[in-house]
Amino acid sequence: MPATQLAADARRTPRHAIDISQLRKTYAAAGQSPPKEALKGVDLAIPTGSIFGLLGPNGAGKSTIINIMAGLVNKTSGRVSIWGFDQDVNPRQSRASIGVMPQELNIDPFFTPRASLEVQAGLYGVPRSERWTDEILELVGLTAQAGSYSRHLSGGMKRRLLLAKALVHRPQILVLDEPTAGVDIALREMLWDNIRKLNARGMTVILTTHYLEEAQEMCDEIAIINHGEVVARDTTRELLAGAEGKTLVIDPGDWTGDLPPLPDGVTTQRRPDGTLALRYAPLQMQADQIIDRLRSAGVPMVDLQTEQPHLEDVFRQLTG
């Protein structure tokens, strides 16, 4: 590619793949009920080239944000910029910059995977000379099933086809809405391997998932939404660092006695493997205080280790 073209592409690459400012969405309610405010002035900037987690409990507003970005739902107010294109000023360019893999299996059962991709490419106006159908099929592992009717595909293969359809127009941004819900471990690993490859090529990935360990492993940055508001937004590392609480895990061997009184704020749990998990707040006490109390009471300690907070701990603290 000529140097002038590279320079032009660099100028077109925005710092933020998605830039949302004061986004609000209110749904009219039936009867005398007050309108439902699904989004309450959301501000969100998603860095270009990142794998970004958009997390929150059911009904928090995640799907509303995704549907607004995809052009499926009209916002009440606010500004949405996708790959530098204001959604109100350049709706076609902004929509062409994003691909969405939905949670629902919206696949025509009488089309083959190849035909589905060709139709999808046609809907986006992709010229035949620029289509990459075979490459996409190979990427998602559907080459052998390319000519089979979609109704004959397994559930996992249908999810692969959803991913393939989201890629036909070569979007700069890929949104994955619960991509691994209900799939087996092998398919989950295959999906994430593909996502890492796409991200390595420069594609920005936005992920919503209820598998928090998945988000913790995959995402560079995370925003947590609750009741239509962003309650936290930071790098995954910083979110975990700011979590309250560590867990002291003790293996007492075959000891089955009762624990002595422990400092206030320590919660205890005996795990199925026989170990004792004692959760405490490092800002209030040190692990040594708990260990000394256990030693004084004669609790044996065959092994001892500490566990750092998980994303699930952060999620619970912020969303209740």
N, C-alpha and C positions, 0 to 999 in steps of 0.2 A: 504494500500500500504506500502511495507517495507520502512524503513528509508533510506536504500541505494538507492532505486529507487527515493524517494523524493529528495535526494541530487543530484542524476544524473540529474533529471528534472530541478532542480534549476541551475545547471551548464549550461544546454542547453538553458535556458531562457535568451535571449539577453537583454541588456539595451534598445536598440532601435528595435522595430519591423520592421521598414523600415529605411534604411540608404542609402541615395542617395547623390552622390558626382559628381559635374560637369557634370550633365546629359545634353546632347545635342541631338536634333533631327532636321535634315534638310530634307525637302521633295523636291525632284526634281520637277521643274516646267516645264510645256509644252512650246514648242516654244522657244522664245528668253527671256522669263521672268526669272529673277534671282531666285535661289532656295529659298524656304520659310523656315526660321529658326523658328520652332515651340517652341523649348526649347533652352534657351541660358545659359547653365551652371548652372542648378538648383542644389542647395544644400539643402537637407531636411532630418532631422532626426525626426522620429515619435516615441514617447516613448511607450514602451510596456505597455499594459493594459489601454491605454487612448482611449477616443473618440475624434478623431482629424478631424477638418474641413479643407477641401481643397476647397477654394473659389476663384472665379474669374469670370469675364464676359465671354460671349460666345467667343470662339476662343483664350482664354488666354493660353491654354496648359494643362488644367486639364485632359481632356480625353486622351491626348497623354501620360501623366504620368501614368495614370491608365492602359492603354493598354500595355505600356512597362512593368509595374510591372506584368501584367497578362500573359506576353509572347506572346501577339498578335501583337505587333509592335517591330521591331528591332531598338534599339537606334543607333545613329550615333557615339556617344562616351560617356565616363563617366562610373561610377560604380553604380550598384544597388545591395543592399544586402537586402534579405527578410528573416526575422527570423534567421539572422546570416549566411545565405547561399548566397554566391556571385552568382549572376545570370549567370555569364559567366563560373564559375567553377562547380557549382552544379545546373544546370537548372531545373532538375526534382524535387529536394528537395525544391528549392525556389518556384516553381510553386505549389507544393503540400501544401505549408504553407499559401496560400492565396486563399480566395473565393471571387468572384465578383458577386454582384447583379447588372446586367446591367440596363440601362434605357430602352432599347428596349425590347419588349415582344417576346423573341426568345424561343417560346414554341411549341412543336409538338402538333398540335390540335387533333391527333388521339391516343395520349397516355393519360392514366389516370395519375393523380398526383402521385400515388404510382409507376406506371411503369416508369414515368419520373425520379423519384428519384433513382429507382433501376438501370436504364440505366446510369444515371450520376455517381452513385457510381461505376459501372462497368468500366466506362471510366477512373476513378481515381484509379482503381485497388484495391478498398476496398473489402476485403473478406466478404462473406455473413455473417459469424459469427460476424463481427464487424460493420455491418450496423445498423443504428438507424432510419430507415425510419418511423416507426410508431410514434416514439417520435418527430421527426421533423414535421410530419403532425399535431400532436397535438399542438406543439409549435406555428405553424403559423395558426392554426385554420382551417385546411383542412381535418380533420378526416372524417367528414360526406361526403365530396366530393372526398374521396380517390379513389373511383372506377368509378367516372364519367369521360367522355372524357373531355380533357382540353378545347376543343372548346366550351363546354357548360358552362364554368366558366365565371363569371362576370369579368370585368376589374380589380376590386380590388382583386379578388381571384387569378387571373393570376399573379398579383404582389406578392402575398403571395407565390405562387409557385416559382417565381424567387428567392425569399429569401431562400426558402427551398432547391432549387437546389445548391445554393452557400454554403450550410452547410453540404452536404452529406459526405465530406471527413474530417470533423472536423478540419477546418483550424484554425490556430492561429490568422489569420488576416482576417477581413471581410471588403470588400470595397462596399459601397453603392453609386451608381451613380444615383443621383436624385431619391431616393426611393419613395418619396411621390408626385411626379409630377402627377397632374391630379387625385388624389385620394380624397375621402371624409374625413371629420374630424374623423369619427369613425375608419376608416381603418388607418389613420395616427397615431391616438393614440395607436391602436393595434400594429402597426409596431414598434413604439418607446418603447412601453412596452416590446416587445420581444427583442429589441436591448439592452435595459438596463439589461435584464436578462442575455443575452449572455455576455455583458461586465462585469457583476458582477461575472461571471464564469471565467473571466480572458481573454476573447477575446478582441483583439485590433480592434477598429472600425474606419474606415476612411470614411468620409462623404463628398460628393459633393452635393450642393443644391443651388437653387436660392431663397429658403425661408430663408432669413437671420435671422428672428426671431427664426426659428427652430434651426439654427446653434448656435445662441447665447444661447439658452436654453440648448442644448444638449452637446456642445463640451467643453472639458477641454482646448484644445489648438487649434489654428487656424493659417493656412498659407493662405495668399492672393497672388494669382498669376495674373500678368498682362503682356501681350505681351511676354510670355515665360520666365518671370523672377519672382522670389519671392520678392515681394515688402514689405511684412510684415510677421512676424512669432513670435507669443508670446502666452501666456495664454490669454484666452478670457477676463479675468478680466483686465489684463494689457493693452490689445488693447483698451478696452473701456475707461480705465483711461486716456490713452494718446490721446483720441479723442478731437478735438477742438470744443468747443461750448456747451452751455446749452440752455435750453428753459424755459422761464418764461411764465407760463400760467395764465391768469387773466380772471376771470368771471366778466364782467361789468354789469351784470343784463340785464335790457332792454335798456341800453344805446346804441345808434347807431351813435354817433358823429364821427368826424374825430380825429385821433390821432395827438398829437402835434409833432413837430420835435424831433427826438430821437438822442442819440449819434451815431456817425459814426460807421458803422459795425453792427448795429442792424437791423435784418430783421423781418418783421411782417406778420402775416397771421391770418385772421379771420376764425376759423374753423366752420364746419356745425352746431355744438352745440351752437354757439354764443360766445365761448370763444376766447380770443386773445392770439396768440402764438408769443412770441417775442424771437428770437434766438440771442444769444450774445456770445462773446468770453470771458471767465472768466479771461484770462491773460491780457485783454485790459481794462476791466471795471468790476464793481461789480453790482449785481442786484439792490442794493440800489439806484444807480444813475438813473436807468431806472424808478424805482418805484417813486422816488422823482419828476422826470420830469412829470410823469403821474398825480401824486397828484396835482402838481402845476397847471396843465391844467384842473383840475376838473374831471378827468376820474374816475368814481366810481369803487371800487374793492370789490365785494361781496365775492369773494374767490380768493386765490392766491396760486400757487404751482410751483415748479420747476421740470423739467424732465431732467434726465441724458441722455447722448448720447446713441444711439443705434448702434448696429453693422452696420446697414445700413449707418449711418453717417460716420463711419470709412471706409467702403467700398467705398463710394463716394469720400471721400478725397483722397484715395490711387489709385483709378482707373479712376477718372474723370467721 
